[in-house]
Amino acid sequence: SDPILLAGTLLGAMLPFFFAALTMMSVGKAAAEMIQEVRRQFREITNAKGTTLLQAIQQVTAHGSISEDDDVEPDSDRCVMISTRSSVKEMLAPGLYAVFTPLIAGFLVSARMLMGLLAGCIGSAAMMAIMMGNAGGAWDNSKKLCEKLKLKKT
């Protein structure tokens, strides 16, 4: 019978899905940037003999090992920097939404909306956590099954 409370509950129930979507998009952006960097390193990083990182990997795959002179060192510091920068930059929006949504609901609308927001958020976040935990386990089990049956190298 209280529309403000119901609106807060519905908004709160949507927030965990919104945060999950923002987080997944952030991970996708960071992964794409990392893939570009690794591909660049495969093409451009060479050793003293001029062997690229990709050629060294192909030699190890074909022959099992290579001499220390033929080895090529990747620039792992750059990959760590990309990962660190992306994690800080991309998680700003979810953090700001998490802080300011309850403040806006409570101060600009009413305490009843804040009550609904928190109740809806807690309820849907708990269900979402269980669902994501089970989904992650299912993905891991399916990967292990594919490896066991040699369906595809993973």
Rosetta blueprint (number, residue, H / E / L):
1 S L
2 D L
3 P H
4 I H
5 L H
6 L H
7 A H
8 G H
9 T H
10 L H
11 L H
12 G H
13 A H
14 M H
15 L H
16 P H
17 F H
18 F H
19 F H
20 A H
21 A H
22 L H
23 T H
24 M H
25 M H
26 S H
27 V H
28 G H
29 K H
30 A H
31 A H
32 A H
33 E H
34 M H
35 I H
36 Q H
37 E H
38 V H
39 R H
40 R H
41 Q H
42 F H
43 R H
44 E H
45 I L
46 T E
47 N L
48 A L
49 K L
50 G L
51 T L
52 T E
53 L H
54 L H
55 Q H
56 A H
57 I H
58 Q H
59 Q H
60 V H
61 T H
62 A H
63 H H
64 G L
65 S L
66 I L
67 S L
68 E L
69 D L
70 D L
71 D L
72 V L
73 E L
74 P L
75 D L
76 S H
77 D H
78 R H
79 C H
80 V H
81 M H
82 I H
83 S H
84 T H
85 R H
86 S H
87 S H
88 V H
89 K H
90 E H
91 M L
92 L H
93 A H
94 P H
95 G H
96 L H
97 Y H
98 A H
99 V H
100 F H
101 T H
102 P H
103 L H
104 I H
105 A H
106 G H
107 F H
108 L H
109 V H
110 S L
111 A H
112 R H
113 M H
114 L H
115 M H
116 G H
117 L H
118 L H
119 A H
120 G H
121 C H
122 I H
123 G H
124 S H
125 A H
126 A H
127 M H
128 M H
129 A H
130 I H
131 M H
132 M H
133 G H
134 N H
135 A H
136 G H
137 G H
138 A H
139 W H
140 D H
141 N H
142 S H
143 K H
144 K H
145 L H
146 C H
147 E H
148 K H
149 L L
150 K L
151 L L
152 K L
153 K L
154 T L
